[in-house]
Amino acid sequence: MGTLIPWVLAILVASGLKGSVKIVKEKEEYLIEGLGSYRRKLEPGLNFIIPVYDQVVYKDTIREKVLDVPAQSCITRDNVSITVDAVVYWRIMDMYKAFYKVENLRDAMVNMVLTQIRSEMGKLELDQTFTARTEINEILLRELDIATDPWGVKVTRVELRDIMPSKAVQDSMELQMAAERQKRANILTSEGHRDSAINSAQGDAQAKLLQAEAAKKAAILNAEAEQQAIVLKAQGERQEQILKAEATAEAMKIVMEKLQNDPNAREALQFLLAQEYLEMGKEIGNSGSSKVMFMDPRSMISTIEGVQSVIAQNNNTSNSDRTPYNPMELDLERIKK
């Protein structure tokens, strides 16, 4: 019996020492009570407590947690029933408040989130719940963070996952979307027809304008070409007349020189004049139109005699004045006589 007591004491001391050592993991905290009252908080690492007197009443992590909020039914401002679920990211900032300020922190968080979701959805119409999801998340985050601050909790993010209307509402929305798509299709079709008509009209107008401009340019070019042709023709006729006049003057000069130097050239001149006179009559008779020509044989002789008198007078004048005769300076008054 005497030897048993030391062993019992040794066992009690070992168990007491074991119960007095507490190893707290990183990102975790323990709350210690002594005789029913709060004493202290154990930080991560090696900690010692008084066996039997100190007790660990609560331990939890301070890392960020995910709270899965179950789907719930909500009524929008336009009296449409929808089902909404969400997910909340949060963490414990003060372990003392999380344990002593609220009973069952997780259930309290779920009920708080559900209440805030119902409140915010009741402020919006059905269409706004789909388009303003980001704004709703920001409002829920702000409101939940303020509401859970007394519990030592920090809400870091709130996300609405699914917003599901009732079956009847879904059917109505599908019909509305089908009608809206049909309306857009009709509008696009009518706009396409309108644009096509406008483009066709603009194309026709542009084509007519181009045709008018082309016709105008063609008329201008034709007028310029005709004007140029008239100018060139007039210049050609003028040049031809000048050349004929020069040729006639040169021929008369040669004839006058021959008449002055050769007395027998007068008979040859008379013969040439008579021949030219007869050729002229022949050409007139061979023309396409019908003509009647009265020719007096005596006129031929008088013409030739007139030419002979002119030549004789010019010779007398040239002999008396001793000035060379210029065939281009014929005295018209003497020819008339």
Number of C-alpha atoms within 10 A of each C-alpha: 5 6 7 8 10 11 11 11 11 11 12 12 12 12 12 14 14 12 16 17 14 16 13 16 13 12 11 16 21 22 20 20 16 16 10 11 9 16 12 14 16 19 16 15 12 11 12 14 17 13 14 11 12 21 20 16 13 16 16 14 16 17 12 14 14 12 16 12 18 12 16 14 16 21 19 20 14 12 12 14 18 21 16 21 19 20 17 21 16 21 16 21 18 16 22 18 16 22 18 14 13 15 11 11 17 12 11 13 21 16 12 15 24 19 12 17 22 17 15 17 19 18 14 18 15 21 10 13 19 14 10 11 15 13 11 21 17 13 16 22 22 15 14 22 17 13 17 19 16 14 22 18 23 21 24 15 17 23 17 17 13 13 19 16 19 14 11 10 15 12 12 12 13 12 12 12 12 12 12 12 12 12 12 12 12 12 12 12 12 12 12 12 12 12 12 12 12 12 12 12 12 12 12 12 12 12 12 12 12 12 12 12 12 12 12 12 12 12 12 12 12 12 12 12 12 12 12 12 12 12 12 12 12 12 12 12 12 12 12 12 12 12 12 12 12 12 12 14 15 14 13 15 16 13 16 20 16 15 19 19 10 10 10 11 16 19 13 12 17 17 13 12 16 16 11 11 12 13 12 11 13 11 9 15 14 10 9 7 7 8 10 7 8 7 9 8 8 9 10 16 13 11 14 18 13 16 17 16 15 17 16 15 13 21 18 12 14 14 12 9 9 10 9 13 17 13 18 11 7 12 11 8 7 12 11 7 8
